[in-house]
Amino acid sequence: MIDLGIGSEAARSLQRPAPGGPVAARAEPLPAAEDGRREFIEVVGARTNNLRDVSVRIPKGRLVAFTGVSGSGKTSLAVDTLHSEAQLRYLEGLSPFVRQYITQRNRPRVDRIFGLGATLAVDQRRVNRNPRSTVATMTGIDGHLGLLYSRLPGLGAAPDATGADGPLTTSHFDRDTPEGGCADCHGVGGRWQAQEDLVITRPELPLFDGASHWYAKWRSGEHGFIPVLAEKRGVRLSDPWRSLPEEFRRCVLYGTGEEKIEATIEVPNRNESARMAYTSSQPLRGALAEVERVFANAQTANARQRYLRYMRKRPCDACGGSGYGRAARSVRLGGFSYPDLSAAAVGQVGEWAARVAAELDARDQLVGGPLLADLRRRLDVLERLGLTHLQLSRGAATLSGGELQRTRLAAQLSTELSDLTFVLDEPGAGLHPVDKAHLLDIALELRAAGNTVLLVEHDPELIARADWVIDLGPGAGSLGGEVLVSGTPADVAAHPESPTGRQLAGQGRGPRRVRREVGDDTGWLRLHDLRAHNVTADLIRVPVGRLTCLTGVSGSGKSSLLGALAAGVQAALTGAATDVVRAVTGLEGFGWVAVADQEPLGRTPRSNPATYSKAFDVVRRLFAETDAARALGLDASWFSFNTADGGRCRTCTGYGRKLVDMHFLPDVWVVCDACDGRRYTPEALRVRYAGLAVDEVLELTVADAADRLRESRQLTDILESLLRVGLGYLRLGQSATELSGGEAQRLKLAGAIQRGATSRTAGLVVLDEPAAGLHPSDVGRVVAALDALVDSGNTVVVAEHDIPVAASADWLIDLGPGAGPAGGAVVAAGTPEVVAAADTPTAGFLRRHAAGLPLLPSRAGTSR
């Protein structure tokens, strides 16, 4: 989410827009302080996370890059120290109620920070997963549109035509409010309904022998009645489903109406060795009604997700699936109703705004002029970040990692505030090279408007354009946390021990990989008649046992194709139905699919690298096998912080922290007073393994744990897989909510490596932008991990913007030519050399990379 070191109302009170609009990148340097020196933010003695007593001065009014390998301490300094301290200072100024919860333990570990003002930050680790979040809500565009539709006089519909009781308000254009939501579906837009073709996916097979995943195992009390119904109708269930009498098939799917079926049913008990029998006489609801019943009764999102495979969302008849009420559907502005405009892409909305602005008369200009100007500014930022293809109503959960990051970034960069410190955590991650130039321009405009811009960044070409660089390292985790260089990019390039310096000096042109030939003897995985979002293709071919990279501009369809590939192969392997592809061929020898995306591992602080990788299962068993644990009769569950009757702290229930409701402010996590953040009771902490208490094991980094905990081969294998993907710096107990999307993805990649090494069958592994958020020196390590999967006979497909990674792949599939409706087609496919010869945006960058040229065009006056 977007974190504000100041509140939005307070921020507006500080607004000082630059005269004449955005200032050009070549603006004159800011004036120096009265004593002749530039002003600085001064950090003294920072020890947050792995920082080792860091003291550094950061020039204000400059573009400052924080660099270093992954885990070196960049985010710890820029976000967890500077931005966190700015947030707490603002909160402390609100009321004594807030101050009572902020103790020294909850502050960043730093002696002093001088010269720190208000900050605005986009932290890639904290993503809003609210299902109601859309492109419009994340960027604030929905608020502007609501005001335009409700307040421009004479351009909308009369109140009696809208169904509103009084004057229209912005609430009438918000489907999540009683005034704005459809009266029939309450703003949902429809309801999920079970579908026959999703329940019966292979009608050429018998019902209980492959025709239906629903009937593949016991999922409902009705299952046991089917054989009785078949006997009553004289039907043989061993025959293919499609050959069974139509009346019997209708009863199975839609129920028997008033006709009762009497049967004695044996159902499995929770104990798999026991069964329970009961006799009942009742009409059958039918499989479709049963699916909808168990879906409605599911208590968790994960449980509901299990049944969605049998269902489709049917649009509401009243609102056409938009979820909006009569008022929003009736009012038209610039030729569009509000639901129509919400369904439009950002580029179309920009054209609409220009048309409406031209139609305003003098009276309407007073109200609509400022709103349209601010709306156009927000749309312009989205356009410059390559997001014109996104619909305003597009949900946050459906965006790719790069799209989500840039959408959140656009919300912050649209501001006209000055004298602020912008903290941008890896804004270049997941950006196609064609979009990075625009990002740089926007950062320079923020600087020219009088702001300080702090970039946590890995991209050497963006770093080279910074005014100042603070390079941390030299390594990750305990090997990092020191300032190697604080100076100009040239100073960093000259430092002999800096990995970033070597990249700035032109050493290292990407991962070194021996490519595998794609020849006549290569097998092919084929997707036939693929339809997924904007991607349409009669045939997609992926070489088996090779590393394939999907390339193309942002929004060209890479993530859609990647998801369709995984879904199609998974459906083909399990016999399930899928809407995205008609058929998948070439699956001989395949047995599994692994998806390593950038979705969070969990939504609570309980989830962490140790629990996700199953390393903690081994650790808990090791503690339970100690003499101390045996003497006390403690088993492995006692050392779980997720078990209520174990050794976890009763006050914080194993979180180590407590969530404090701040009422009208965002909730705040504070350290638990009872356990001092250690998660466990004193009894559990007295048991030690390898000289460590269980909470101290969770505080170890992966690299330290691999060195100290060597007795278990299973644990060693898990930790080695994490090291192979460059996660040695992560703490085992680090909350999953604090992990970046790239770190979450590499944890999933480590799991795929373990599976690939132990599985008897080949698998398909798909990854969405595995190089995003990685230092160039770490990219080679991830590519080597992908190579290990290919060496084991697996097929690996990645969607990637990193040109060096694409150039190292065995096969490229380039999508485009543009984004959204202008994309979705395969514009080139073949080896990197073949694709580089094509006429596509990516091809040009492949040629520049092969020639050793910079990917970003040089810009005069970018640094001062």
JOMO-V212046 format. One record per pair of residues at least 24 apart in sequence whose C-alpha atoms are under 8 Angstrom apart, sorted by the first residue. I is the first residue (numbers start at 1). J is the second residue. D is the distance in whole Angstrom. If there is no record, write none. Layout:
i = [I I]
j = [J J]
d = [D D]
This chain:
i = [1 1 1 1 1 1 1 2 2 2 2 2 2 3 3 3 3 4 4 4 4 5 5 5 5 5 5 5 5 5 5 6 6 6 6 6 6 7 11 12 14 15 15 15 16 16 16 17 17 17 17 18 18 18 22 22 23 23 23 24 24 25 25 25 25 25 25 26 26 26 27 29 30 30 39 40 41 41 41 41 42 42 42 42 43 43 43 43 43 44 44 44 44 45 45 45 46 46 46 46 46 46 47 47 47 48 48 48 48 48 48 48 49 49 50 50 50 50 50 51 51 51 51 51 52 52 53 53 54 54 54 56 56 59 60 60 61 61 61 61 61 61 61 62 62 62 62 62 62 63 63 63 63 63 63 63 63 63 63 63 64 64 64 64 64 64 64 64 64 65 65 65 65 65 65 65 65 65 65 66 66 66 66 66 66 66 66 67 67 67 67 67 67 67 67 67 68 68 68 68 68 68 68 68 68 68 69 69 69 69 69 69 69 69 69 69 69 69 70 70 70 70 71 71 71 71 71 71 72 72 72 72 72 72 72 72 72 72 73 73 73 73 73 73 73 74 74 74 75 75 78 78 78 79 79 79 79 80 81 81 81 82 83 83 83 83 84 86 86 86 86 87 87 98 101 101 102 105 106 106 117 117 118 118 119 119 119 119 120 120 120 120 120 121 121 121 121 121 122 122 122 122 122 122 123 123 123 124 124 124 124 124 125 125 125 125 125 126 126 126 129 129 130 131 131 131 132 133 133 134 134 134 134 134 135 135 135 135 135 135 135 135 136 136 136 138 138 138 139 139 139 139 139 140 141 141 143 144 144 144 146 146 146 146 147 148 148 149 149 149 149 149 151 152 152 152 153 155 155 156 156 156 157 157 157 161 161 162 162 162 162 162 162 163 163 164 172 172 172 173 173 173 173 173 174 175 175 175 179 180 180 180 180 180 181 181 181 182 182 182 182 182 182 183 184 184 185 185 186 187 187 187 187 188 188 188 189 189 189 189 189 189 189 189 190 190 190 190 190 190 190 191 191 191 191 192 192 192 192 192 193 193 193 193 193 193 194 194 194 194 194 194 194 195 195 195 195 196 196 197 198 198 198 198 198 198 199 199 199 201 201 201 202 202 203 203 203 204 204 204 205 205 205 205 206 206 206 206 206 207 207 207 207 208 208 209 210 211 211 211 212 213 213 214 220 221 222 222 222 224 224 224 225 225 225 225 225 226 228 228 228 229 251 251 252 252 252 253 253 253 253 254 254 254 254 254 255 255 255 255 255 256 256 256 256 257 257 257 258 259 259 260 341 342 342 342 343 343 343 343 344 344 344 345 345 345 345 345 346 346 346 346 346 346 346 346 346 347 347 347 347 349 350 350 350 377 378 378 378 381 381 381 382 382 382 384 384 384 385 385 385 385 385 386 386 387 387 388 388 389 389 389 389 390 390 400 401 401 401 402 402 402 403 403 413 413 418 418 418 418 419 419 419 420 420 420 421 421 421 421 422 422 422 422 423 423 423 423 424 424 424 424 425 425 425 426 426 426 426 426 427 427 427 428 428 428 428 429 429 430 430 430 430 430 431 431 432 432 432 432 432 433 433 433 433 434 434 434 436 436 437 437 444 457 458 458 458 458 459 459 460 460 460 461 461 461 461 463 464 464 465 465 465 466 466 467 467 467 471 471 473 474 474 476 476 477 477 477 477 478 499 503 509 509 510 510 510 510 510 511 511 511 511 511 511 512 512 513 513 513 514 515 515 515 516 516 517 518 518 518 518 523 524 525 525 525 525 526 526 526 527 527 527 527 527 527 527 528 528 528 528 529 529 529 530 530 530 530 531 531 531 532 532 532 532 533 533 534 534 534 534 534 535 535 535 535 535 536 536 537 537 543 543 544 544 545 545 545 545 545 546 546 546 546 546 546 547 547 547 547 547 547 547 547 547 547 548 548 548 548 548 548 548 548 549 549 549 549 549 549 549 549 549 549 550 550 550 550 550 550 550 550 551 551 551 551 551 551 551 551 551 552 552 552 552 552 552 552 553 553 553 553 553 553 553 553 554 555 555 555 555 556 556 556 556 556 556 556 556 556 556 557 557 557 557 557 557 557 558 558 559 559 562 562 562 562 562 562 566 566 566 566 566 569 589 589 590 590 590 590 591 591 591 592 592 592 592 593 593 593 593 594 594 594 594 594 595 595 595 595 596 596 596 596 596 596 596 596 596 597 597 597 597 597 597 598 598 598 598 598 598 599 599 599 600 600 600 600 600 601 601 601 602 602 603 603 604 604 604 605 605 605 605 606 606 606 606 606 606 607 607 607 608 608 608 608 608 609 609 609 609 609 609 609 609 610 610 610 612 613 613 613 614 615 615 615 618 618 618 619 622 623 623 623 623 626 626 626 628 628 629 638 639 639 641 641 647 647 647 647 648 648 648 648 649 649 649 649 649 650 651 652 653 654 654 655 697 698 698 698 698 699 699 699 699 700 700 700 701 701 701 701 701 702 702 702 702 702 702 703 703 704 717 718 721 721 721 721 722 722 722 724 724 724 724 725 725 725 725 725 726 726 726 742 742 742 742 742 745 746 753 753 753 756 756 756 757 757 762 762 762 762 763 763 763 764 764 764 764 765 765 765 765 766 766 766 767 767 767 767 768 768 768 769 769 769 769 770 770 770 771 771 771 772 779 803 803 803 804 806 807 807 808 814 816 817]
j = [122 123 124 126 127 128 408 120 121 122 123 408 412 120 121 122 123 87 119 120 121 83 84 86 87 88 90 118 119 120 121 86 87 90 118 119 120 90 417 417 417 416 417 418 416 417 418 416 417 418 449 416 418 449 445 449 445 448 449 445 448 441 444 445 448 861 862 448 861 862 448 864 61 450 115 115 113 114 115 116 113 114 115 116 110 111 112 113 114 110 111 112 113 110 111 112 77 81 108 109 110 111 108 109 110 76 77 80 81 108 109 110 73 76 76 477 478 480 481 76 77 480 481 482 481 482 110 482 481 482 483 483 486 468 451 452 419 447 448 450 451 452 453 447 451 452 453 467 468 443 444 447 452 453 454 455 466 467 468 863 452 453 454 455 466 467 468 469 470 454 455 456 457 463 466 467 468 469 470 454 455 456 457 469 470 471 472 456 457 458 463 469 470 471 472 500 458 471 472 473 474 475 498 499 500 775 458 472 473 474 475 476 499 500 774 775 777 778 476 774 775 778 475 476 477 480 729 730 472 473 474 475 476 477 479 480 481 482 472 473 476 477 480 481 482 456 471 472 425 456 423 454 456 121 123 423 425 108 108 109 110 116 119 120 121 423 108 116 117 118 119 118 119 662 660 670 670 671 670 671 420 421 420 421 420 421 422 423 412 420 421 422 423 412 422 423 424 425 408 409 412 423 424 425 423 424 425 405 425 426 740 741 737 738 739 740 741 737 738 740 396 397 396 395 396 397 395 395 396 392 393 394 395 396 390 391 392 393 394 395 396 407 342 392 393 407 408 411 378 407 408 410 411 411 375 378 170 371 372 375 170 171 173 174 371 368 371 173 331 332 333 338 367 364 367 368 364 332 333 331 332 333 330 331 332 327 330 326 327 328 329 330 331 326 327 327 325 327 328 324 325 327 328 338 324 323 324 325 325 324 325 326 327 328 323 324 325 318 319 323 324 325 326 325 316 318 316 323 323 322 323 324 325 321 322 323 315 316 319 320 321 322 323 324 313 314 315 316 317 321 323 313 314 315 316 292 311 312 313 314 288 292 311 312 313 314 288 289 291 292 310 311 312 288 310 311 312 253 288 577 309 310 311 576 577 578 287 288 310 575 576 577 575 576 240 241 242 240 241 242 239 240 241 242 237 238 239 240 241 237 238 240 241 237 238 238 575 240 241 575 576 575 576 310 290 267 284 285 286 263 265 266 261 262 263 265 284 252 261 262 263 261 284 286 284 286 287 286 287 288 289 285 286 287 288 289 283 284 285 286 287 283 284 285 286 283 284 285 283 283 284 284 392 391 392 393 391 392 393 394 391 392 393 388 389 390 391 392 379 382 383 387 388 389 390 391 392 379 383 388 389 379 376 379 380 414 410 411 414 410 413 414 406 407 410 435 438 439 410 435 436 438 439 435 554 554 555 819 820 555 819 820 821 555 820 559 430 598 741 429 430 431 430 554 442 446 446 449 450 451 450 451 452 450 451 452 451 452 453 454 451 452 453 454 453 454 455 456 453 454 455 456 455 456 457 455 456 457 458 773 455 456 457 457 458 459 773 772 773 769 772 773 800 801 554 801 552 553 554 801 802 801 845 855 856 553 841 856 462 856 856 857 862 773 773 774 775 776 775 776 500 503 504 504 854 855 856 489 489 504 489 862 863 862 863 862 863 864 498 500 498 498 499 728 729 701 728 729 730 729 777 776 804 852 776 779 780 804 805 779 780 783 804 805 808 780 808 783 784 808 808 808 809 810 546 810 810 543 546 810 811 586 586 584 585 586 587 584 585 586 565 568 581 582 583 584 585 581 582 583 584 581 582 583 564 580 581 582 579 580 581 560 561 564 580 557 560 560 820 821 823 824 560 561 823 824 825 824 825 825 826 795 811 794 795 790 793 794 795 796 790 794 795 796 810 811 786 787 790 795 796 797 798 809 810 811 796 797 798 809 810 811 812 813 797 798 799 800 806 809 810 811 812 813 797 798 799 800 812 813 814 815 799 800 801 806 812 813 814 815 842 801 814 815 816 817 841 842 801 815 816 817 818 819 841 842 819 818 819 820 823 815 816 817 818 819 820 822 823 824 825 815 816 819 820 823 824 825 799 815 768 799 766 767 768 797 798 799 593 594 595 764 766 593 761 762 761 762 763 764 761 762 763 761 762 763 764 763 764 765 766 752 763 764 765 766 748 765 766 767 745 746 748 749 752 765 766 767 768 744 745 748 766 767 768 741 742 743 744 745 768 741 744 745 736 737 739 741 744 736 737 744 736 737 736 737 735 736 737 655 735 736 737 641 642 654 655 735 736 735 736 737 732 733 734 735 736 730 731 732 733 734 735 736 747 698 732 733 747 718 747 751 718 715 718 719 712 714 715 715 689 687 688 689 694 687 688 689 687 688 687 684 684 694 679 680 680 681 683 684 679 680 681 684 674 675 679 680 681 681 675 679 679 679 680 679 732 731 732 733 734 731 732 733 734 731 732 733 728 729 730 731 732 727 728 729 730 731 732 728 729 728 754 754 750 751 753 754 746 747 750 750 781 782 785 749 750 781 782 785 778 781 782 770 771 772 773 774 770 770 785 788 789 789 792 794 789 792 792 793 794 795 793 794 795 794 795 796 797 794 795 796 797 796 797 798 796 797 798 799 798 799 800 798 799 800 801 798 799 800 800 802 805 802 805 845 846 849 849 832 832 846 832 842 840 841]
d = [7 7 8 5 5 5 7 8 6 5 7 7 7 6 5 6 7 7 6 5 6 7 8 5 4 8 7 5 5 6 8 8 7 6 6 7 8 8 8 8 7 7 5 7 7 6 6 5 6 7 8 7 8 6 6 7 6 6 6 6 7 7 5 6 6 7 7 8 6 7 6 7 7 7 8 6 7 6 5 6 6 5 6 8 8 8 6 5 7 7 6 5 6 5 5 7 8 7 8 6 4 6 8 5 6 6 7 7 7 6 5 7 8 6 8 6 6 7 5 7 7 7 4 6 5 6 8 8 8 6 7 8 8 8 8 5 8 6 8 6 5 4 7 6 7 5 6 6 7 7 7 6 6 5 6 7 5 5 7 8 8 6 5 6 6 6 5 6 7 6 5 6 6 6 6 8 6 5 6 7 6 5 6 6 5 6 7 6 6 6 8 7 6 5 6 7 7 5 5 6 7 8 8 7 6 7 8 8 7 8 6 6 7 7 8 5 7 7 6 6 6 7 8 4 5 7 6 7 6 5 7 6 4 6 8 5 6 8 6 7 8 8 7 5 8 6 8 7 7 7 7 7 7 8 7 7 8 7 5 7 7 8 6 8 7 7 7 7 7 6 6 8 8 7 8 7 7 7 6 7 7 7 6 6 6 5 6 7 7 7 6 5 6 8 6 4 6 8 7 6 8 7 5 6 8 7 5 7 6 7 6 7 7 5 5 4 7 7 7 8 7 7 8 7 7 7 7 6 6 7 6 5 4 5 8 7 5 6 6 7 7 7 8 5 6 7 6 7 7 7 7 7 4 7 7 7 8 6 8 7 5 8 6 8 8 6 7 8 7 8 7 8 7 6 7 7 7 7 6 5 6 6 6 5 7 8 7 6 4 8 8 6 7 6 6 6 7 6 6 7 8 8 5 7 7 6 5 7 7 6 5 8 7 7 6 5 5 8 6 5 5 4 7 6 8 7 6 7 7 8 4 6 8 8 8 5 6 5 7 7 4 5 4 8 6 5 4 4 8 6 8 5 6 7 7 8 6 5 4 6 8 7 5 6 6 7 5 7 6 6 6 4 6 7 6 5 7 7 7 7 7 5 7 8 6 8 8 8 5 7 6 5 7 8 7 5 5 5 6 6 7 5 6 8 6 5 5 4 5 7 8 7 6 7 8 8 7 8 7 8 8 7 6 8 7 8 7 8 8 8 6 7 7 8 6 7 8 7 7 8 7 7 8 6 8 5 6 5 5 6 8 6 4 7 6 7 7 5 4 4 7 6 5 7 7 6 7 7 6 5 8 7 8 7 5 5 6 6 6 8 5 6 8 6 5 5 4 6 7 8 7 7 5 6 6 6 6 8 7 5 7 8 7 6 8 6 7 7 5 6 7 7 8 7 6 7 6 7 8 6 8 6 6 6 6 7 7 8 8 7 6 4 7 8 7 7 7 6 7 7 4 6 8 8 8 8 8 6 5 5 5 5 7 8 5 6 6 5 6 7 7 6 5 6 6 5 6 8 8 6 5 6 6 5 7 7 5 5 7 6 7 8 7 7 8 7 8 5 5 7 5 8 8 6 7 6 8 6 6 5 7 7 8 7 7 8 8 8 8 8 6 8 7 8 7 7 5 7 7 8 7 6 6 8 8 8 7 7 6 7 8 6 6 7 6 8 5 6 8 7 7 6 7 8 5 7 7 4 7 7 7 8 7 8 7 8 7 5 7 7 4 7 7 7 7 7 7 8 8 6 8 7 7 5 7 6 7 7 8 7 8 7 6 7 6 5 6 6 5 6 7 8 7 8 6 5 7 6 6 5 6 6 5 7 8 6 4 7 8 5 6 6 7 6 5 8 6 8 6 6 7 5 7 7 7 4 6 6 6 7 8 8 8 8 5 6 6 5 4 7 6 8 5 6 6 8 8 8 7 7 5 6 8 6 5 7 6 5 6 6 6 5 6 7 6 5 6 7 6 6 8 6 5 6 7 6 4 6 6 5 6 7 6 6 6 7 7 6 5 6 7 7 5 5 6 8 7 6 8 8 7 8 7 7 7 7 6 8 4 5 7 6 5 7 6 4 6 8 5 5 8 7 7 8 7 7 5 8 6 7 7 7 7 8 8 8 8 7 7 8 7 8 7 7 6 6 6 5 5 7 5 6 6 8 7 5 6 6 5 6 8 6 7 6 5 6 8 6 5 6 5 7 5 6 8 7 6 5 7 8 5 8 8 6 5 4 6 8 6 5 7 6 7 7 7 7 8 7 6 6 8 6 6 7 7 6 8 7 6 6 5 6 6 8 7 8 6 7 8 6 5 8 7 5 5 5 5 8 8 5 6 7 8 7 7 8 5 6 8 7 7 7 8 6 6 8 8 8 6 8 7 7 7 6 8 8 8 7 6 8 6 8 7 7 7 7 6 6 7 5 6 4 6 8 8 6 5 4 5 8 8 7 7 4 6 6 7 7 5 4 8 6 6 6 8 5 6 8 6 5 5 4 6 7 5 6 6 6 6 5 6 8 8 7 5 8 7 7 8 7 5 8 7 7 6 7 7 6 5 6 7 7 7 7 8 6 6 8 7 7 7 8 6 6 7 7 8 7 8 6 5 8 8 5 6 6 5 6 8 7 6 5 6 6 5 6 8 6 5 6 6 5 7 7 5 5 7 7 8 7 7 7 8 8 8 7 6 7 7 7 6 7 8 8 8 8]
